[in-house]
Structure formats: C-alpha cells, structure tokens
C-alpha cells in the first residue's frame, strides 16, 4: 500500500516501485484475471512493463470450487503476455496455487456438514484429457482442507507434475486407514522434483 503511494511521487519513483508492486501478482477469480489482463494490455506504455516485473503468479482460491474453471485460462493468458517481453522459458513466472477451505460442493450434505471435500485435481471441472503439464504449478499452499482419504491428497499432488514445494496447514482426512500405495515422488505422472514439504 505504501509503495503505491510512493509511486505517485514521480515517474522515476513509479518505475522503481513497479518492480516491487507487481513482483507477485495474486489472482483470486476470473474477474481478477480479466482486470489484470486489461491493465497489462492497456495502450498506455509504462516502463518497466508490468509483465517484466512479475516473478510470481499466485492463483488463490477460497471456499466452494467455482462452477466455471479458470486456472488453465489464467496460466495461458499470463504466460502468453509474458512471452511478448521474454523469449526464454526460464522467464515464465513461478506459479503458486493457494487453496484455502476449498471444497467441491456436495450433491447431498455429508455428515451433517455443508461443505464437501477438497478437489483431488487442480483441473476439476475440465476435460479429463487435459494434461497436468498445462498448468506448471511449482508451489502449492494448502490451508484448511478436508480430504476423504490421504490417497485423495496424493491424487491432487499427482495432477501437478512440476510441483517442487508443498506447504500444508490444517489438512484433515475423514478416513486415515486407507493405505497410500505409492509415494508421491514415485507415482506415474506425479511430481518428480518435490523436495520441500
């Protein structure tokens, strides 16, 4: 907030603050995505461009899973615009997926609870043929999630083969007796570089 105020002092201050203001862009829904894209596509040329400043793209979802998926679209649109400025793949932003109290609304209430279970894939609601590499999620932040079994959490991790950093807080399982038969790192099409949990 203070950086935004400082950026109004002069064009020099604005260009210095912009690298910090847009270093991490948080998108919470489809509306946020399109507002951000309108800002990026503005005909007013600013230096440095917003996409040049962005190092981290945080896709943050809270509450019921949206009926209309948007994560795949967010990555496609953000990276397409990023590549207008840079040609090397290393310049793609680091994708962080943050889920907080996310659940798939149940058809019938479960155990007298209004909430359903956490999704077992980031691409819930999209065609099943969509490869996990469509959204190269590097980091996942999971908060206040409820899974049916540990295997459902493993499925979520397996849907993100590029995952290398996982952070969980208050993740619960209704049935812990179910045995997870494969470790995440060894699972076919699972994250092969997961090193920080």
Secondary structure by P-SEA (a helix, b strand, c coil): caaaaaaaccaaaaaaaccccccbbbbccaaaaaaaaaaaaccccccccccccccbbbbcccccccccccaaaaaaaaaaaaaacccccccccbbbbbbcccccccccccccccccccccccccccccccccccccccbbbbcccccccaaaaaaaaaacccccbbbbccccccccccccccccccccccccccccc
